[in-house]
Structure formats: structure tokens, C-alpha cells
Amino acid sequence: MNGFEELMKDLGVKNFEELDAYINSEEHQDEPIVKDLKELIEYIREKGDVDEKESL
């Protein structure tokens, strides 16, 4: 199991759709990991490596 899979398991999500829901859930907005993941997503978007999506 790689580190990202372990992180997803620790968060209790089974796939990227559930991870997206977790990241965007109001109840998790103050969690440091959510803030870090959002920062990573924004960085990737700014680099132009990922298409814009409404939810991510």
C-alpha cells in the first residue's frame, strides 16, 4: 500500500470521489490535512496540470 492509499484509509474514504466529498464537507474544513490537500490542489491547478473541476 502506498502513502496516498494509507492516507485515504486513515480518512475512511475508499476512492477519489469519496475523498473529494470529504475535502469539501463543511465538517472537515478545519482539519490540517484538508487544508493541506486543498493547498496542493490549488498549486496543481495553478501549474495547469489539472483541468478545473467544480468540486475539487
Secondary structure, DSSP 8 states (H G I E B T S, - for coil): --HHHHHHHHHT--SHHHHHHHHH-GGGTT-HHHHHHHHHHHHHHHHT-S---S--
